[in-house]
C-alpha cells in the first residue's frame, strides 16, 4: 500500500488553511456577543458563524483528501 504524496500534501495544505479560521471564527462570535447593542451585531455574528462553517468544511475536505491519499493509491488520480 503506497501513499500518494501529492494528494497527501494537498490534504495537509487544506488542514493548514483551516487553522486560522479555527481561531478566527470563535473570536469573531465572542466579539459579536460582547457587543449585542451595536447595530451591526447580526452581521458580525453571521460572519463569525460563516467563518466557523468554513473551518469545519476545510477540515473535513483535508481529512478526506489525506484518507484518499493513504487508502486509494493510484485510483484517486
N, C-alpha and C positions, 0 to 999 in steps of 0.2 A: 504494500500500500504506500504510494508516494504522495507527497503533499505538493500541490501546485503553488509554487512560491509567489507567482504574480497575483493570483487570486487571493492568497493569504495576505499579501501586502495591501491589496485594495480593502480588505476587511479591516485590517489594522488601521488604515487611514480613516475609514468611516468611524471606527471607535474613537480614534483620536479627535476627529472632528466633532463628535458628540460631547466630548469632555467640557469645553467651555459652556455649552448650553445647559449641561447638568448643574453647573453652579449659577449661571446667569438667570435661569428661569425662577428658581425659588427666591432669589434676591429681588427680582422684579415683583413677584407676587407679594412678598413681605413688604416691600415698599408701597405697593398699592394698598394693602390693608392698613398700613400706618397712616395713610392719607385718605381716608374714606370720605371726608368732607370736600375734597377737591373735585372740581367739575370733570377732570379727566380720569377720575377713578375707574370707571368701567373700561375705558380703553387701555389703561395701563394693566389692569387685571387681565383683560383678554390677551394682551401682548405677552404677559408672563405665562399664561396657560398655553398659548401657541408655542412659545419657546420650549416649554416642558414637553409638549407633544412632539416637537421636532427632535428633541434629545432622545426620547424613547424610540422614535422611528429610526433614527440613525444607529442607536444601539442594536435594535432588532436587525436592521439590514447588515450591520457589521458582524454580528454573531452568526447570522445566516450565511454570509459570504465566507467567513472563516470555516464554518462547518462544511460548506460545499468544497472548499479547497482541500480539506483533510479527508473527506469520505467519498467524493465523486471522482477524484483522479482526473483522467482525461475526458470524462463525459461532460464536464462543465464548460467546455470551450465552444 
